[in-house]
Amino acid sequence: MTPVLSSRRKNAIIQDLTPPSYVTPPSYDPRIKRYYQRKRARTNGVIAIKTVAHKLARACFYILRDQVRFDVTKAFA
């Protein structure tokens, strides 16, 4: 799908790229997977993926801002 950049979809490229990139982390780290499974048990799968994506995006922001390494225990306690 070629993203259409218009006034309504300013961040179309970001919207098209983020969902696949945030589906795979729960399978790589057991703490993220445990958080995802807990969230999915309480809500539906889409909300669980979006909360994991939001937590990872916030972690990326703090990594870039503070120039520190990623600590999964801070993001997914």
Contacts in CASP RR format, 6 or more apart in sequence:
PFRMAT RR
TARGET T0000
AUTHOR 0000-0000-0000
METHOD contacts of the structure
MODEL  1
MTPVLSSRRKNAIIQDLTPPSYVTPPSYDPRIKRYYQRKRARTNGVIAIK
TVAHKLARACFYILRDQVRFDVTKAFA
1 16 0 8 1.000
3 9 0 8 1.000
3 12 0 8 1.000
3 13 0 8 1.000
3 15 0 8 1.000
3 16 0 8 1.000
4 12 0 8 1.000
5 12 0 8 1.000
5 13 0 8 1.000
9 15 0 8 1.000
18 53 0 8 1.000
19 49 0 8 1.000
19 53 0 8 1.000
22 49 0 8 1.000
22 52 0 8 1.000
22 53 0 8 1.000
22 56 0 8 1.000
23 49 0 8 1.000
25 32 0 8 1.000
25 52 0 8 1.000
25 56 0 8 1.000
26 32 0 8 1.000
26 33 0 8 1.000
26 35 0 8 1.000
26 36 0 8 1.000
26 37 0 8 1.000
26 52 0 8 1.000
27 33 0 8 1.000
29 72 0 8 1.000
29 76 0 8 1.000
31 72 0 8 1.000
31 73 0 8 1.000
31 76 0 8 1.000
32 52 0 8 1.000
32 72 0 8 1.000
32 76 0 8 1.000
34 76 0 8 1.000
35 52 0 8 1.000
35 55 0 8 1.000
35 76 0 8 1.000
36 48 0 8 1.000
36 49 0 8 1.000
36 52 0 8 1.000
39 47 0 8 1.000
39 48 0 8 1.000
39 51 0 8 1.000
39 52 0 8 1.000
40 48 0 8 1.000
55 75 0 8 1.000
55 76 0 8 1.000
56 75 0 8 1.000
58 75 0 8 1.000
59 70 0 8 1.000
59 74 0 8 1.000
59 75 0 8 1.000
62 68 0 8 1.000
63 69 0 8 1.000
63 70 0 8 1.000
END
